[in-house]
Amino acid sequence: FVFLVATKESARAIWPRIRAIGELPAYATSLVYPGDFDPAADQVLAGLHFVDIPWMLADGDGPLSRRALRRALPKIGGSDQRLYAMGIDAYELAPRAADLAKRPGTSYPGHTGALRVDSTGLVHRQLVLGQFTATGVAPVTAPTAGN
């Protein structure tokens, strides 16, 4: 498999070369997706998987959605968007942390991932898998064992 650590611009040059080698599973960091999709330039990234927070892949329209943030702050972009999601999660998780710590395995569906609190108060976060398609980015359900 290929593990790609690259910006979107670098990935546009590298990914077509990797795909030309053959069908290698490839995964990238969230660095490859700053939060915008350019249909003309980003089609070359189709098929590339990356790990990110759900908030970057969801396109909800609620008051705490990324879309609402972009309407309120049109110049916000890139990784700064992720910080807003972290702030929202911190605010929403604080009153639930003690309860979650008492119930191991229970998670809270946060904007930055599935959040759970262990018995020592440490917060764990599970990211989601995304994929570039010809028309944008989309969350991908991970295959289960045996599939």
C-alpha positions in Angstrom: 0.0 0.0 0.0 1.0 3.6 -0.3 0.9 6.1 2.6 0.9 9.6 1.1 1.8 12.7 3.1 1.2 15.6 0.7 -0.7 18.8 0.2 -3.5 18.8 -2.4 -1.2 20.4 -4.9 1.5 17.8 -4.5 -1.0 15.0 -4.5 -2.3 16.2 -7.9 1.1 15.5 -9.3 1.9 12.3 -7.4 -1.4 10.4 -7.3 -1.7 9.9 -11.1 1.8 8.4 -11.2 0.9 6.0 -8.3 -2.3 5.0 -10.1 -0.3 4.3 -13.3 1.7 1.6 -11.4 -1.4 -0.4 -10.7 -4.2 -0.8 -8.2 -2.3 -0.2 -5.0 -4.3 0.7 -1.9 -3.4 4.3 -1.0 -4.2 6.4 2.0 -3.3 10.1 2.7 -3.4 12.3 5.7 -6.0 15.2 6.0 -3.3 17.5 4.6 -4.5 16.4 1.2 -7.9 18.0 1.7 -8.0 21.6 2.9 -11.8 21.7 2.7 -12.5 22.7 -0.9 -13.0 20.7 -4.1 -12.1 22.1 -7.5 -14.0 19.9 -10.0 -11.6 20.7 -12.9 -8.3 20.3 -11.0 -9.2 17.7 -8.4 -10.6 15.0 -10.6 -7.1 13.6 -10.9 -7.4 12.7 -7.1 -10.4 10.4 -7.7 -9.9 7.2 -5.8 -7.5 8.5 -3.2 -8.5 7.8 0.4 -7.7 10.1 3.3 -8.5 10.2 7.0 -10.2 13.3 8.4 -12.8 14.6 10.8 -16.5 14.0 10.0 -17.1 17.8 9.9 -14.9 18.3 6.9 -16.7 15.6 5.0 -20.3 16.4 6.0 -22.1 19.1 4.3 -24.9 19.7 6.8 -26.7 23.0 7.0 -27.3 23.4 10.8 -26.1 26.4 12.8 -22.9 24.6 13.7 -22.1 23.2 10.3 -19.1 24.0 8.2 -21.4 25.5 5.6 -22.8 27.9 8.2 -19.2 28.8 9.2 -18.3 29.6 5.6 -21.3 31.9 5.3 -20.4 33.7 8.5 -16.7 33.9 7.8 -16.2 33.6 4.0 -12.4 34.0 4.2 -12.0 31.0 6.6 -10.3 28.0 5.0 -7.8 25.2 5.3 -7.0 23.7 8.6 -8.5 26.7 10.5 -11.9 25.1 9.8 -10.8 22.1 11.9 -10.1 24.3 14.9 -13.7 25.5 14.9 -14.9 21.9 15.0 -12.6 21.2 17.9 -14.0 24.1 19.8 -17.6 23.0 19.2 -16.7 19.5 20.4 -14.9 20.8 23.5 -18.0 22.9 24.4 -20.4 20.0 23.8 -18.2 17.3 25.4 -17.4 19.1 28.6 -20.7 18.5 30.4 -20.8 14.8 29.1 -17.2 13.8 29.9 -17.7 12.5 33.5 -20.7 10.4 32.3 -18.8 9.0 29.3 -15.8 8.1 31.6 -18.2 6.0 33.7 -19.4 4.1 30.7 -16.4 2.5 28.9 -17.0 2.0 25.2 -19.7 4.6 24.9 -18.9 7.3 22.4 -20.2 10.8 21.6 -20.6 11.6 17.9 -18.6 14.8 17.7 -17.7 17.0 14.8 -14.1 15.9 15.1 -14.9 12.2 15.2 -16.4 9.6 17.5 -15.3 10.7 21.0 -15.0 8.6 24.0 -13.5 9.3 27.5 -11.5 6.6 29.3 -11.5 6.1 33.1 -8.6 8.5 33.5 -10.4 11.3 31.7 -8.4 11.0 28.5 -10.4 11.7 25.4 -10.0 9.4 22.4 -11.2 10.3 18.9 -11.9 8.1 15.9 -11.6 9.8 12.6 -13.5 8.8 9.4 -12.3 7.6 6.1 -12.9 9.8 3.1 -12.3 9.5 -0.6 -12.0 11.8 -3.5 -14.5 11.1 -6.3 -14.9 12.7 -9.7 -17.5 15.0 -8.2 -16.2 15.8 -4.7 -15.2 14.1 -1.5 -17.4 11.6 0.4 -17.1 9.5 3.6 -16.4 5.9 3.1 -17.6 3.1 5.3 -14.6 1.0 6.2 -14.8 -2.7 5.2 -15.5 -5.1 8.1 -13.3 -8.1 8.8 -13.9 -10.8 6.3 -15.0 -8.4 3.5 
